[in-house]
Amino acid sequence: MIEPRTLKGFRDHLPAQALAREKILDIARRVYRSYGFAPIDTPALEYLEILTGKGSEETDKQLYRFTDHGGREVGMRFDLTVPFARFCAQHIATLGTPFKRYHMAPVWRGENTQRGRYREFMQCDFDTIGTTSPVADLETVLVVHDLLTAIGIERFTIRINDRRLLGGVLESLGLADRSTDVLRSLDKLGKASPAAVAAELVGHGIAAAAADRLLAMASLSGPPGDVLTAVEPLVVDSESGQAGLAALRTLIDGTRQAGVAEGTVVVDPSIARGLDYYTGIVLESFLDDLPTLGSICSGGRYDNLAGLYTKQQLPGVGASLGIDRLLAGLEELGRLDATETPAEMFLVFFDEAHLADYLRIAAGLRAAGIAVEFFPEPRRVGQQLKVAAKKGVPAALVIGSDEFAAGTAQFKNMAAQTSTTIDWHGDLHVLVDAVHSLLVTRNHPPV
């Protein structure tokens, strides 16, 4: 016998988990489309040269790569942004600019597994390509805000920074040629202690005094205006740093004008993002009640990524929802619905002589938009109701021989354990309307 097991870092999704994920994906689609983003899809496999050298040295090491049956060197996508850059280089003449897309699909990284982090995981990206307008940067932050709000998260923080601001600070410290090492080290703040990051910087050959100044800058917090005022002296002689500073001020002002609550979007000089292709605004989002979980929605501007595949300048900006990490956090917070079925109504199969009636009732309920699970075997009512309760179906409809004779039905609210008699006298429309009314009045659980 072969032992049934999954690979390290890979998971099966049971119905309750899969349904919770689908609910969030549905919300994400609705929010993305509300801003005009259109869906696309790309292959799971790409030519290896498309993927390598686009993220970081660590990302290249994590790539799942192999030689296919045709002798081609291929790799499994590690994110959705790099394939999107290739996609745009191929199709932008047809699509036109600015082009706004969203893409929800699995990606693969052979990294060490940890809480909320797996080797196969789903990403939910949205991007705008073909414009350098700060409005596109602002809209990216607003989409993240609206998405997390629509999911039902009440306490979250969107932390923003700008790679140009960081670059300007490095210029002022004489570290412009060491930016890759410095930014990757700074990106570990929050996951590693400041002392550990300082030691890593010194290990890269950064003077201890410069490392201390970098950490002091990265630790700045408070109202966005105060943080930017504190950083400004460090980039006074840097054109790039000044551009980053101005972009952050414009972005913060835009979120206020759009009605985002104060304190929801903050400037965090430690946010660097580990991927090399970011060139401007960068952002990460955190659950306030689980700050150590890590970012659940991240992204930024990448003005040069598509230039690896085409001579046409295709600047872009976007973000990605880490749905697996978010689900892990919501589960830890007790915010996930444990429902194992999408059905709203459980129709008890009680009397075989009335099978045709049960089928007619189920069809009528479904036609009215009510998801119905019809039990396939005429077992005892108590047994069937236990099945409905285990699956988390919110309501059950019981119609036995006596009820058919009397023209009644019993609507059972499974959570409240209450029963309501419906007088329908064989009129399916009356029954459907009554069930619909009773379902609407129940309390819907959170995502």
C-alpha positions as CSV (number, residue, x, y, z in Angstrom):
1,M,0.0,0.0,0.0
2,I,1.2,3.5,-0.8
3,E,1.2,5.8,2.2
4,P,-1.2,8.8,1.5
5,R,0.8,11.9,2.3
6,T,1.6,15.4,1.0
7,L,5.0,17.0,0.3
8,K,6.5,19.3,2.9
9,G,5.2,22.8,2.4
10,F,2.2,21.6,0.3
11,R,-1.3,21.1,1.7
12,D,-4.7,19.6,1.0
13,H,-7.6,22.0,1.5
14,L,-10.7,20.6,3.2
15,P,-14.1,22.0,2.4
16,A,-14.2,24.5,5.3
17,Q,-10.7,25.9,4.3
18,A,-11.5,25.9,0.6
19,L,-14.8,27.7,1.1
20,A,-13.2,30.4,3.2
21,R,-10.6,30.9,0.6
22,E,-13.2,31.1,-2.2
23,K,-15.2,33.7,-0.2
24,I,-12.1,35.9,0.0
25,L,-11.3,35.4,-3.7
26,D,-14.9,36.4,-4.6
27,I,-14.5,39.5,-2.5
28,A,-11.1,40.3,-4.1
29,R,-12.6,39.9,-7.6
30,R,-15.5,42.3,-6.7
31,V,-13.1,45.0,-5.3
32,Y,-10.6,44.7,-8.2
33,R,-13.4,45.0,-10.8
34,S,-14.9,48.0,-9.0
35,Y,-11.7,49.8,-9.9
36,G,-11.7,48.6,-13.5
37,F,-9.1,45.8,-13.3
38,A,-9.7,42.9,-15.7
39,P,-8.7,39.2,-15.3
40,I,-5.9,37.5,-17.1
41,D,-4.1,34.2,-16.8
42,T,-0.6,32.9,-17.6
43,P,1.0,29.5,-17.6
44,A,2.4,27.9,-14.4
45,L,5.6,27.1,-16.3
46,E,7.8,29.7,-18.0
47,Y,11.2,29.5,-19.8
48,L,13.8,29.6,-17.0
49,E,15.3,32.8,-18.4
50,I,12.0,34.6,-18.0
51,L,12.1,33.9,-14.2
52,T,15.8,34.0,-13.1
53,G,17.4,37.2,-12.1
54,K,14.1,39.0,-11.6
55,G,13.6,38.7,-7.9
56,S,16.7,38.1,-5.8
57,E,19.5,35.6,-5.4
58,E,17.4,33.9,-2.7
59,T,14.4,33.8,-5.0
60,D,16.5,32.1,-7.7
61,K,17.6,29.5,-5.2
62,Q,13.9,28.8,-4.3
63,L,12.8,28.3,-7.9
64,Y,11.4,24.9,-8.9
65,R,13.2,24.2,-12.1
66,F,13.8,21.3,-14.4
67,T,14.4,20.2,-18.0
68,D,11.2,19.3,-19.8
69,H,10.7,16.5,-22.3
70,G,11.7,18.8,-25.1
71,G,15.0,19.6,-23.5
72,R,14.0,23.1,-22.5
73,E,15.0,24.7,-19.2
74,V,11.8,25.7,-17.5
75,G,10.7,26.9,-14.1
76,M,7.5,27.2,-12.1
77,R,6.5,30.8,-11.5
78,F,7.5,32.1,-8.0
79,D,5.1,35.1,-8.3
80,L,2.6,36.6,-10.7
81,T,4.4,39.9,-11.4
82,V,7.3,38.5,-13.4
83,P,5.1,36.5,-15.8
84,F,2.9,39.6,-16.0
85,A,5.8,41.6,-17.3
86,R,6.5,39.0,-19.9
87,F,2.8,38.9,-20.8
88,C,2.7,42.7,-21.3
89,A,5.8,42.7,-23.4
90,Q,4.1,40.2,-25.7
91,H,0.6,41.6,-25.8
92,I,0.7,45.4,-24.9
93,A,0.3,46.4,-28.5
94,T,-3.2,44.8,-28.4
95,L,-4.1,45.7,-24.9
96,G,-3.1,49.4,-24.9
97,T,-2.0,51.5,-21.9
98,P,-2.6,52.0,-19.2
99,F,-3.6,48.4,-18.7
100,K,-5.2,47.2,-15.5
101,R,-5.2,43.5,-14.6
102,Y,-5.9,41.2,-11.8
103,H,-4.7,37.6,-11.6
104,M,-5.5,34.9,-9.0
105,A,-3.4,31.7,-9.2
106,P,-1.0,29.5,-7.3
107,V,2.8,30.1,-7.3
108,W,5.7,28.0,-6.0
109,R,8.8,28.7,-3.9
110,G,11.0,26.1,-2.4
111,E,11.5,28.0,0.8
112,N,11.5,27.0,4.5
113,T,7.9,26.7,5.7
114,Q,6.7,28.6,8.7
115,R,3.4,30.0,10.1
116,G,1.2,31.1,7.2
117,R,4.0,30.4,4.7
118,Y,4.0,27.5,2.3
119,R,5.8,26.2,-0.8
120,E,2.7,26.3,-2.9
121,F,0.4,29.3,-2.2
122,M,-2.2,31.4,-3.9
123,Q,-1.6,35.0,-4.9
124,C,-4.2,37.6,-5.8
125,D,-2.5,40.3,-7.8
126,F,-3.7,43.5,-9.3
127,D,-1.5,45.9,-11.4
128,T,-1.6,49.0,-13.5
129,I,1.0,49.1,-16.3
130,G,1.9,51.8,-18.7
131,T,1.8,54.9,-16.5
132,T,4.0,56.7,-14.0
133,S,1.1,58.7,-12.6
134,P,1.0,59.1,-8.8
135,V,-2.7,58.5,-9.2
136,A,-1.9,54.8,-10.0
137,D,0.2,54.6,-6.9
138,L,-2.6,56.1,-4.8
139,E,-5.2,53.8,-6.3
140,T,-3.0,50.8,-5.4
141,V,-3.1,51.8,-1.8
142,L,-6.8,52.5,-1.9
143,V,-7.5,49.1,-3.5
144,V,-5.6,47.4,-0.6
145,H,-7.6,49.5,1.9
146,D,-10.9,48.6,0.3
147,L,-10.0,45.0,-0.1
148,L,-9.1,44.4,3.6
149,T,-12.2,46.4,4.7
150,A,-14.5,44.4,2.4
151,I,-13.0,41.1,3.9
152,G,-14.2,42.4,7.3
153,I,-10.9,43.2,8.8
154,E,-11.4,46.2,11.2
155,R,-7.9,46.6,12.5
156,F,-5.1,46.8,9.9
157,T,-2.2,49.1,9.0
158,I,-0.8,49.8,5.5
159,R,2.9,50.7,5.8
160,I,4.4,52.6,2.9
161,N,7.9,53.7,1.9
162,D,9.7,54.7,-1.4
163,R,12.8,53.0,-2.8
164,R,14.0,56.4,-4.0
165,L,13.9,57.8,-0.5
166,L,15.9,54.8,0.8
167,G,18.3,55.3,-2.1
168,G,18.8,58.9,-1.2
169,V,19.5,58.0,2.4
170,L,22.1,55.5,1.2
171,E,23.7,58.2,-1.0
172,S,24.0,60.5,1.9
173,L,25.8,57.7,3.8
174,G,28.1,56.9,0.9
175,L,26.4,53.5,0.5
176,A,24.8,53.9,-2.9
177,D,26.9,51.0,-4.3
178,R,25.8,48.7,-1.5
179,S,22.1,49.3,-1.9
180,T,21.2,45.7,-2.7
181,D,22.8,44.3,0.5
182,V,21.5,47.1,2.7
183,L,17.9,47.0,1.4
184,R,17.7,43.2,1.8
185,S,19.0,43.5,5.4
186,L,16.5,46.3,6.2
187,D,13.7,44.2,4.8
188,K,14.3,41.7,7.6
189,L,13.4,44.2,10.3
190,G,10.3,42.9,12.0
191,K,11.4,39.3,11.3
192,A,14.8,39.8,13.0
193,S,15.9,42.0,15.9
194,P,17.5,45.4,15.2
195,A,20.7,44.0,16.7
196,A,20.7,41.0,14.3
197,V,20.1,43.3,11.3
198,A,22.9,45.7,12.5
199,A,25.2,42.7,12.7
200,E,24.3,41.6,9.2
201,L,24.9,45.1,7.9
202,V,28.4,45.1,9.5
203,G,29.0,41.7,8.1
204,H,28.3,43.2,4.6
205,G,31.2,45.7,5.3
206,I,29.0,48.6,6.4
207,A,30.6,50.7,9.1
208,A,29.0,50.3,12.5
209,A,28.2,54.1,12.7
210,A,26.4,54.0,9.3
211,A,24.5,50.8,10.4
212,D,23.4,52.6,13.5
213,R,22.1,55.6,11.5
214,L,20.3,53.3,9.1
215,L,18.5,51.6,12.0
216,A,17.7,54.9,13.6
217,M,16.1,56.0,10.4
218,A,14.3,52.7,9.9
219,S,12.9,52.9,13.5
220,L,11.2,56.2,13.0
221,S,7.4,56.1,13.7
222,G,4.5,58.4,14.3
223,P,2.3,60.6,12.1
224,P,3.4,60.5,8.5
225,G,4.3,64.2,8.3
226,D,6.6,63.9,11.3
227,V,8.4,60.8,9.9
228,L,9.0,62.5,6.6
229,T,10.2,65.7,8.2
230,A,12.7,63.6,10.3
231,V,14.0,61.9,7.1
232,E,14.2,65.0,4.9
233,P,17.7,66.2,6.2
234,L,19.1,62.8,5.1
235,V,18.2,63.3,1.4
236,V,18.5,67.1,1.1
237,D,21.3,66.6,-1.6
238,S,19.7,63.7,-3.4
239,E,17.4,64.3,-6.3
240,S,16.2,60.7,-6.2
241,G,15.6,61.0,-2.4
242,Q,13.7,64.2,-2.8
243,A,11.5,62.6,-5.5
244,G,10.7,59.7,-3.1
245,L,9.9,62.2,-0.3
246,A,7.5,64.2,-2.5
247,A,5.8,61.0,-3.8
248,L,5.1,59.8,-0.2
249,R,3.7,63.2,0.8
250,T,1.4,63.2,-2.3
251,L,0.3,59.6,-1.5
252,I,-0.5,60.4,2.2
253,D,-2.4,63.5,1.2
254,G,-4.3,61.5,-1.4
255,T,-5.4,58.8,1.1
256,R,-6.7,61.6,3.4
257,Q,-8.7,63.1,0.5
258,A,-10.1,59.7,-0.3
259,G,-11.5,59.3,3.2
260,V,-9.0,56.8,4.6
261,A,-9.0,57.0,8.4
262,E,-5.9,58.6,10.0
263,G,-3.4,56.1,11.2
264,T,-4.5,53.4,8.7
265,V,-1.7,54.4,6.2
266,V,1.7,55.2,7.8
267,V,5.2,55.9,6.6
268,D,7.6,53.2,7.6
269,P,11.2,53.8,6.5
270,S,12.1,50.2,7.3
271,I,9.9,48.9,4.5
272,A,12.2,47.9,1.6
273,R,10.7,44.8,0.0
274,G,13.2,42.1,-0.8
275,L,12.6,41.9,-4.5
276,D,15.1,43.8,-6.7
277,Y,12.6,45.1,-9.3
278,Y,10.9,47.7,-7.1
279,T,11.9,51.3,-8.0
280,G,9.4,53.6,-6.3
281,I,6.5,53.3,-3.8
282,V,6.6,50.1,-1.7
283,L,3.9,48.9,0.7
284,E,3.1,46.2,3.2
285,S,-0.1,45.6,5.2
286,F,-0.4,44.0,8.6
287,L,-3.1,42.8,10.9
288,D,-2.9,45.0,14.0
289,D,-4.0,42.0,16.2
290,L,-1.3,39.8,14.7
291,P,1.7,42.0,13.8
292,T,4.2,39.1,13.9
293,L,2.2,37.2,11.2
294,G,3.9,39.3,8.5
295,S,2.5,41.3,5.6
296,I,-0.7,40.0,4.2
297,C,-0.8,42.4,1.2
298,S,2.3,43.8,-0.3
299,G,3.6,45.5,-3.5
300,G,5.0,48.6,-5.1
301,R,6.1,50.3,-8.2
302,Y,8.4,48.6,-10.7
303,D,9.3,50.9,-13.6
304,N,11.9,48.7,-15.3
305,L,10.8,45.1,-15.0
306,A,9.1,44.8,-18.4
307,G,12.2,46.4,-20.0
308,L,13.9,43.0,-19.7
309,Y,11.6,41.7,-22.4
310,T,10.9,44.7,-24.6
311,K,12.4,48.1,-25.6
312,Q,9.1,49.8,-24.9
313,Q,9.0,51.5,-21.5
314,L,6.3,49.8,-19.5
315,P,6.2,51.2,-15.9
316,G,4.0,49.4,-13.5
317,V,2.6,49.4,-10.0
318,G,0.5,46.9,-8.1
319,A,0.1,44.7,-5.1
320,S,-0.7,41.1,-4.1
321,L,-2.9,39.7,-1.4
322,G,-1.3,36.7,0.4
323,I,-4.5,34.8,0.9
324,D,-2.9,31.8,2.6
325,R,-1.2,33.9,5.2
326,L,-4.4,36.0,5.7
327,L,-6.4,32.8,6.2
328,A,-3.9,31.6,8.7
329,G,-4.2,34.8,10.6
330,L,-8.0,34.9,10.5
331,E,-8.1,31.3,11.7
332,E,-5.8,32.2,14.6
333,L,-8.1,35.1,15.5
334,G,-11.1,32.9,15.4
335,R,-12.6,34.8,12.5
336,L,-13.1,31.9,10.0
337,D,-16.5,30.4,9.3
338,A,-16.3,26.6,9.9
339,T,-18.9,25.8,7.3
340,E,-18.2,22.7,5.2
341,T,-20.8,23.3,2.6
342,P,-22.0,26.2,0.5
343,A,-25.6,25.2,1.0
344,E,-27.9,27.6,2.8
345,M,-30.7,25.0,3.2
346,F,-30.7,21.3,4.0
347,L,-33.8,19.6,2.6
348,V,-34.5,16.5,4.7
349,F,-35.5,13.4,2.7
350,F,-38.1,11.8,4.9
351,D,-40.8,10.1,2.8
352,E,-39.8,8.2,-0.3
353,A,-43.3,8.3,-1.6
354,H,-42.9,12.1,-2.0
355,L,-39.5,12.0,-3.9
356,A,-41.0,13.9,-6.8
357,D,-42.3,16.6,-4.4
358,Y,-38.9,16.9,-2.7
359,L,-37.2,17.4,-6.1
360,R,-39.7,20.0,-7.2
361,I,-39.2,21.9,-3.9
362,A,-35.4,21.8,-4.2
363,A,-35.6,23.0,-7.8
364,G,-37.9,25.8,-6.8
365,L,-35.6,27.0,-4.0
366,R,-32.5,26.8,-6.2
367,A,-34.3,28.8,-8.9
368,A,-34.9,31.5,-6.3
369,G,-31.1,31.6,-5.6
370,I,-31.1,29.5,-2.5
371,A,-28.4,26.9,-2.4
372,V,-30.0,23.6,-1.3
373,E,-28.4,20.3,-0.2
374,F,-30.9,17.4,-0.6
375,F,-30.0,14.4,1.5
376,P,-29.9,11.4,-0.9
377,E,-31.2,8.7,1.5
378,P,-34.5,8.6,3.6
379,R,-32.9,8.2,7.0
380,R,-34.3,9.3,10.3
381,V,-34.8,13.0,10.7
382,G,-32.5,13.3,13.7
383,Q,-29.6,11.6,11.7
384,Q,-30.0,14.0,8.8
385,L,-30.2,17.1,11.1
386,K,-26.9,15.9,12.7
387,V,-25.3,15.8,9.3
388,A,-26.6,19.4,8.5
389,A,-25.3,20.7,11.9
390,K,-21.9,19.1,11.3
391,K,-21.6,20.7,7.9
392,G,-22.6,24.1,9.2
393,V,-25.7,24.4,7.1
394,P,-27.7,27.3,8.7
395,A,-31.2,26.0,8.1
396,A,-33.1,22.8,7.4
397,L,-36.5,22.2,5.9
398,V,-38.5,19.2,7.2
399,I,-41.6,18.0,5.3
400,G,-42.8,14.5,6.2
401,S,-46.0,12.7,5.3
402,D,-48.0,14.6,8.0
403,E,-46.7,17.9,6.7
404,F,-47.5,17.1,3.1
405,A,-51.0,16.1,4.2
406,A,-51.5,19.3,6.2
407,G,-49.8,21.6,3.6
408,T,-47.1,22.7,6.2
409,A,-43.3,22.6,6.5
410,Q,-40.9,23.0,9.4
411,F,-38.1,25.6,8.9
412,K,-35.4,24.9,11.4
413,N,-32.8,27.5,12.3
414,M,-29.8,25.3,13.1
415,A,-27.8,27.8,15.0
416,A,-30.7,29.1,17.2
417,Q,-32.2,25.6,17.4
418,T,-35.6,27.0,16.7
419,S,-38.4,25.8,14.5
420,T,-41.0,27.8,12.5
421,T,-44.1,26.4,10.9
422,I,-44.7,27.4,7.3
423,D,-48.3,27.1,5.9
424,W,-47.9,26.7,2.1
425,H,-50.8,24.4,1.2
426,G,-48.9,22.9,-1.8
427,D,-48.1,26.3,-3.3
428,L,-44.4,26.2,-4.1
429,H,-44.2,30.0,-4.5
430,V,-45.5,30.6,-1.0
431,L,-43.0,28.1,0.4
432,V,-40.1,29.6,-1.5
433,D,-41.0,33.2,-0.4
434,A,-41.4,32.1,3.2
435,V,-38.0,30.3,3.2
436,H,-36.3,33.2,1.6
437,S,-37.7,35.6,4.2
438,L,-36.6,33.4,7.1
439,L,-33.1,33.0,5.6
440,V,-32.6,36.7,5.1
441,T,-33.4,37.4,8.8
442,R,-30.7,35.1,10.1
443,N,-27.3,36.4,11.1
444,H,-24.5,35.7,8.6
445,P,-21.2,34.6,10.2
446,P,-18.0,36.5,9.3
447,V,-15.7,35.3,6.5
